[in-house]
Amino acid sequence: IVVASYSVGNRYGKLYLEDLKAEYPNAGLFTSQKRQLDYLYIESLNDFDKAIARMKEIRNNTQFKNSWVHIVRLSR
């Protein structure tokens, strides 16, 4: 569940990640070389339907009203 994106290596993204980890210990950063963006996520799920349901829950119950599910293809 992605909650923010920054240009690759942006120091504000890294600072924000540290803030996120205080409340969401599993928060992390995923870099898209293709798009040259760092995506900050608060959860990672392998089941699409569960990810959508969790995203809706997060949108309704947290400050992350614009969070989204980002699908990452690890192999082709």
N, C-alpha and C positions, 0 to 999 in steps of 0.2 A: 504494500500500500504506500504509494509515493505521496509525499506531502509538500515537496519543494524541489526545484531544480535550479542549478547555477551553472555558469560556464565552468569548464574543466579547471580544477585547481583553485577556484575562487576561495579566498580565505574566509569570506562570510559564510559560505556553505559549510566549511569545516568547523567554524565556531558554532553555527546553528546545530550541527550534528551533535556536538558535545552537550548542548542544552537539551536536545531531544533524548539523548541517552539517559539523562537524569530521570525522565518519566517513562521512557520506553527503552529498556535495557537492550532489546534486540534491534534497535535502530541501526541503520548502516547507510553506506553510500555505494552506489553503483555507477560506474562511468560508462557512458556510451561514446566510444571513439567515433562512431559514424556521425552522431549528432553533436559531438563536442560538448556534452552536458554531463554534469554530475547529478544524479537523482538521489535525493534523500528519502529513505523509506523508514517506516516505523514497524512494519511487519512484512514477512515473506511467507507466502503460502504456495503450495503446489497444486491445489485444487481450485480451478477457475470459479466454480459456483460458490465455494466457501469464501474466496477472495472478494467476489462481488458483494456477498452478504455482509462481510466484515467491513468493506469500504462504506457501505450504506450506514452501518452502525456507527462507524467513525464520523462520517459526515453529520449524522444526526446528534451525536453525543459529545463532540469535541470541538475544538477551535478549527479543525481542518475541514472546512465546508467544501473545499475544492480538491480534496484528495482524489487520487485515481489509482486504478489498477494498471500497472505497466507489465506487459508480457515480455519476458526475456527468453529468447531462444538461445540455449547454450550449445546446441549442435544443429547441424543441417543435414 
